[in-house]
Amino acid sequence: MVEQQAWIELLVPPAMLLFGLALVGLGRFLAWDEASFLVGFIARNSGARERNP
């Protein structure tokens, strides 16, 4: 029983770290164009205008 638990203790923390990094990467991929969408949404719904740099 102890030997079986040892490999789980060695495998789970790196797996959790990799899963967390994968979630961050997926979130960044899915939100790559959200900034322009959010600026337009706020401008339309608040009556504000975008500044031209």
Secondary structure, DSSP 4 states (H G I P E B T S, - for coil): -HHHHHHHHHHHHHHHHHHHHHHHHHHHHHTTTHHHHHHHHHHHHH---PPP-
